[in-house]
Amino acid sequence: MPTKSIHKAEYQVLLELLREMRTKAHPNQSSLAALIGRSQSYISDVERGARRLDLLQLREYCLACGQDLVPFVKKFEKALLTTGSDR
């Protein structure tokens, strides 16, 4: 049976980048949550990997942190290459 994506090294890279982006843009999870109309626990769940984001939610998360989706995805791809986590 294939490994679920949340258990792959690539997913951990994604979570690290999400936390990094959020902490640079917002002092805490609550301020980001307020911007996107979610609870602080939602942001916590996302950053811990307990809740997955679909593409639209990822875009919303990025925009609320002042970053466009495409540059974030490029940063993610670059991080995968440098960590050796790509495929």
N, C-alpha and C positions, 0 to 999 in steps of 0.2 A: 504494500500500500504506500503511495507517495506521501512524503512528509508535508504536513500542512504549512502554508506559507508563514504563519505566525511563529513557527519553530525554526525557520531558516535564518541563517546569519544575515541575509539580506534584509530581513524584516527588522532585525536589531539595529542595523545601520539606519533604516528609515526612522525608527523611533528616536534614535540619538539626534538625527537632523531635525526632527519635529521639535524636540525639547530645546535644542540649540536655537532654532529660529524663534520659538516662543519666548525664551528667556532674554534674547536680544531685543525683542520688540515690547515685551510686557513684563512687569516686575513679578507677576504671579499668575497662576492659572485662572483666578477669578476675573481678572481684568480681560483676558482673552475670552473667557466664557461669556461675559456680559456683552462683548462686541458681537458675538455670533448667536446670541440668544440661547445659550445652553447653560447647564450647571457646571460648577467647578469640578464635580465628580465625573462629568462627561470628559472634560479635558484630561483629568487624571487617568481615566480608563483608556483613553486614546494613547497617552504617553507611556502607559505601562504595557500596552499591547492587549489589554482586555477587551477593547472595542476597536473594530476595524473601520477604516474610512473608505467610502467609495470615492470615485474621482471628483464628484461635485463637492463632497465634504472636504476633501483634501484641498481643492481650490479655495473653498470658503476659509479654511484654516490659514492657508498661505496669504490670501488677500487681507485677512484680519491682522496678520503679522507684517503687513506692508511689503509682501513679496509676491511676484507673479508666479503662477504655477510652473511655467516652462523653465525658468531659471532654477527653480527648486528641483525639478526633475533632472535637469542637467547636473546639478550639484550632487544629487543622489547617485546618478550613474558614475560620475567621477569618483565619488567615495567608494563605490563598489569596486572599481578598478584598482584603487590604491590599497584597499583592504584585502584584495584577493577574494572577495565574496561574490564576484560575478559568476553566475551560473555554475 
